[in-house]
Amino acid sequence: MKNVKLLNGVEMPILGFGVYQVPDLEECERVVSEAIEVGYRSIDTAQAYENEEAVGKAVRKSGIDRKEFFITTKVWISNSGYEKAKASIDESLRKLQTDYIDLLLIHQPFGDYYGTYRAMEEYYKARKLRAIGVSNFFPDRFVDLVNFVEIKPMVNQVETHVFNQQVKAQEIMKEYGTQIESWGPFAEGKNNLFTNKTLVEIGKKYNKTAAQVALRYLIQRDVVVIPKTVRKERMIQNFDVFNFELSEEDMKEILKLDKKESLFLSHYDPETVKLLVNYKI
């Protein structure tokens, strides 16, 4: 497994396992346990996913030393602000059955995220968090935040896939030493990613699937990826992306797929913001 080194020296696996949209606790515990069996050690959850408890159980039941895992969770908007965030971090620690969280992110750039970040800095200094960062912070919000906090965000998790490659955003993050992380590396199958002609044809050269090529492309751009699946055979396939390397020509062809816009939602859209800020957990 390849790791990336964060701003503070903490190493994070470049490939992890996401559990978004797996709210059923029994199913989530099952799929995380299977992912661990396959070899995944980085697990990405969030307060808003309502499955932190299942992740904690799967990790504990694995019998593998906690230090071998890299667990990420996120503070939701309704828990924003200094005091609420602190209480929510304690709750996440309890649900995950752990004394520390490897990476804690602000889930969305709304609410009192400055207060949330102050709480995160406090917990980081107390060594209850190994790394802190943000999620869904577009370049404008990201640059604003990074210039007014004591501890720079170590990660920014944003929608990143072959159709929305975040090339400029990644350059801006690099200016501040922040690691880009992809959510939705398969674009949830939109734009027929799994049968995309460019990805399929490139995959044939390496005896790989379009999905594996899509992951490998991001990995070669030093983008952390956390693909989600509930099928063990897909977990195995997604994990098998370190035994080939895309050529420079392949990389250029895949770059042409970039539409430079979201396939899901816009944080600049007032209706989207209303939807997000009114979602309570």
Disulfide bonds with the S-S distance in Angstrom:
none
